[in-house]
Amino acid sequence: MLFDLPDDDTLYTALIARDPAYDGFAFVGVKSTGVFCRLTCAARKPKRENSRFFSSIAACLEAGFRPCKRCTPLALSGEKDPTVTQLIDALDREPEKRWSEDDLLRLDYDPSTVRRAFKRQFGITFLEMARLRRLGKGMDVLASGVKIIDAQIEASYESGSGFRAAIARHIGVNPSQARTHQFLKADWLDTPIGSMLAVADNYALHLLEFCDRKALPTELTRLKNVTGSDIIMGRTPLIDRVEQEMNGYFSGQLFEFTTPLAQHGSLFTQKVWDVLRSIPIGDVQSYSAIASMMGQSSAARAVARANGANQISIIIPCHRVIGADGSLTGYGGGLWRKRWLIEHERRMSLRQ
């Protein structure tokens, strides 16, 4: 089978490289210490002769190994840094607060450590996230028709000029124009394989991508151009809904997404996406097979382009498409994630 564990030499190479493709699917037991770890564990690597590899936590425990306290293999894969969790909770409690490095120091956090943790997780710093959320709140209030000064106060901006300048930098319109401006809302979702950015309005999900995808800035610009809407930080009921469904999917409980989607593409591209959604969970198809399913057997390259144009990851499962020779081929979120998703779904399908 495609995802049977490879030989021990390959797994040891993956252990040394801390390859995330095996996270949750392969574990190493260290004979010299009696502990077992994820292959991504940051601890000092054991010698080859002291390494035993297992395909499950149960097998590690049955062999007498105890879980590593550093990589916590019993915890959910991809669990957040506690610093990130605690500060996001603090931000949720006080979204209007004007956070500074002094605030972090008062809470016994090292600002440089916080900066690195948030950059790793989200691609922006905690202070940038706090500023964007305050700004998004102010623009949301503006869009409801209140006075500019009231929106400025709601967003905790002391200076009217500072508030106007922040809005102009962020969305390219002044506050008086923002009253009639249509916005899409964006927020981060946590998953076991990395943070994702969800963009939605009140009616449909427009984008769902991994935050470290290199093409994400281009995709956001394209989305703004296609919809004629600007994007602000915030939540809609649709983002809450997709978060709930994604949690169900990653826990292995949800097999079909029902969140309404806004699919921005040509008729052919949308048809490809519809076929992708029809691929049963746990199955994979080649580009040529999808072209044949559409009655256009010569359109494999066009299918590949449409597959790559997908901006709603996982829900439109472009990860279920592989090369005709069985290779994983490209994936914007990284081949290790594609491998992870296919293996996750294969295991889910066995439980149906």
Disulfide bonds with the S-S distance in Angstrom:
none
